[in-house]
Each structure stands twice: as C-alpha cells, then as structure tokens.
Amino acid sequence: MRAWLNVGEAAEYAGVCKDTIYTACERNELRHVRIGGRRCIRLRPVWLDEWFEEGTRKAAAGLDARQHAVELLGSPQR
C-alpha cells in the first residue's frame, strides 16, 4: 500500500465515490493535505481508517441515544 493516496485511490480504498471523499475533506471531517491547487488532495490510509472509526462511533452513539429515549418514553404507539 502506498503511503499517500490521491482522491481516486482513497475512494477505492474506502469503497466510496470520489465526491464523498471531496465532501468529507471540504467539511473537515476527513484529515487530508492539499498540494498546490485546490483539488490536489492527498490522504494516508490510516486517516481513512480513523474516519471510518469516527463514523462508527457517532452512529453507535446515535443508536444508544434513540434506545435510551425509547426506554424513557416507551415505544411509540401506532
């Protein structure tokens, strides 16, 4: 595995489209470096792994919060 990936390689590594990588970088959700021009982005595979881990933790926290609300309020009536 290369030490630095371009956006296309990072998208392939992560299993997402290039636009997802660009958006995550633009929102500062994904650690990256810009070289020269605006769209010349390089990423390390470990940064992509950290991005996934952070997303997993946030998703788990969201599920925990919803489960806690259901326990407090009871399940919704239909």
N, C-alpha and C positions, 0 to 999 in steps of 0.2 A: 504494500500500500504506500502510495506517495505521501510525503509529509504535508504537502499543501495541495488542495483541490480547487479547481475552478468551479463555477456555479453548476455547470453541466455535470461534472463528476460528483459534486456534492449532492445534487439532486438524485443521481443514480444510486449513490451510496445510501441515501436516506429513503429512497423509494418514493419520492415526491416529484412534482414538476418543478422546473426552474423558477416559475413565478412564485411558488411557495417559498423558495429559498430567498429570492429577491425581497419578497414582502416581509419575511421574518427579519432580514437584515435591516430593511428600512425602518421597521418598528423597534429595532434594537433588542429583539427577542433572541437573536442568534449572534453569537460572537463571530466577528469577521474582521478582515483588514481590507482596505481599499488601496489599490496601487494605481497611481496616475489618475486616470479618468474616473468618472462617476460609477460606471458599471464594471470596472475591473476589480472584481472581488475574489479574495482567496480565503479558504477556510481549512481548518485542520479537522481530521476525522473525529478526534476526541471532543471538539467543540460541538459537532453534530450529535455525538452520543450524550453530551451534557444537556443539549437542547431537548432531546427525547426524554431524558430523565426528568427534567423540569416539567415538561408537559404531562408526564405520567403522574408526578406528584400533585400537580394542580387538578388533574382530572379526579384523582383519588380523593383529594380534599373536597371537591365539589360533590362527589357521591356521598362522602361522610356527612357533609352539611345537610344534604337532602334527606338522608336517612335519619339524622337527628331530628329534623323538622317533622318528619312523619311520626317519629316516636313521641314527640311532644304534642303534636296536634291530632294525631290519629290519621289513619289513611283517609284519603278523600272519598266522599260519598258520590256515587254516580246515579 
